């Protein structure tokens, strides 16, 4: 990758990406699932499936449920574990000309710190610390709601993390601006927001919740306006860069997030609707900037005050 950002390339905490579009964690596996549909190397980067210290089988029962303008999921962080990722998935990803970000979840402080320590010995570009997972019963979510709890997690992970560190925030945070500042103060190099929104669906014929955990995470176009507002609030509260996530389905959405203050964006649910959605978004951003005479995305980043 180039050493400086220009045109639609971006600099996220010192990581130069050829464009501001990444695939979001949990929506692309480790890249292979979408590689038949487009050249993964056209992306700015990819965020791995959510990893935990040990392998997880995930939740039983229904895992996905469509809603008007959205998708609900209750996967339960099914993943092969951090060590498997480092040994079997990462070498293939690092051979690509994209930024590789490892998403790390946990159910306690030791999970986070040990997982971050293992990933720090691996050749990833950044760790995305997931302190907000609304579809796992036994933890994750509470870490991302209370500012002081989030502060403590970031502080401890920062002690062992030798890579750039982005913190993925919950839309349920008690004060998104205060929580963002706390993460910055404890050494986060960037922020990602937002995660999915706790939601519910009921099977009226069987008279029971669709999901075994009752509640699940809502993503997709329905959450975009709220996520956009939170990105704007976070970007105004901190000096570190922000990744925008939440219902981004086209290039116009991506431009909105950039104007709200995001340095880059992650594409998730849109990939389920159209596997090559991310490439279309990249092309749309290129055409927009060219047509508007914008030489660098920094010219429009955060222009909404």
QUIJOSUL-V292337 format. One record per helix or strand of 2 or more residues. SS is the DSSP state (a for helix, b for strand). FROM is the first residue (numbers start at 1). TO is the last residue. If there is no record, write none. Layout:
SS:FROM:TO + SS:FROM:TO
//
This chain:
b:10:12 + b:15:17 + b:21:23 + a:32:35 + a:40:42 + b:45:47 + b:64:67 + b:70:73 + a:82:94 + b:99:104 + a:109:120 + b:126:130 + a:142:144 + a:147:160 + b:164:168 + a:176:185 + b:190:193 + b:197:200 + b:202:203 + b:208:209 + b:215:219 + a:221:237 + b:241:245 + a:251:260 + b:264:267 + a:269:273 + a:277:292 + a:297:299
//
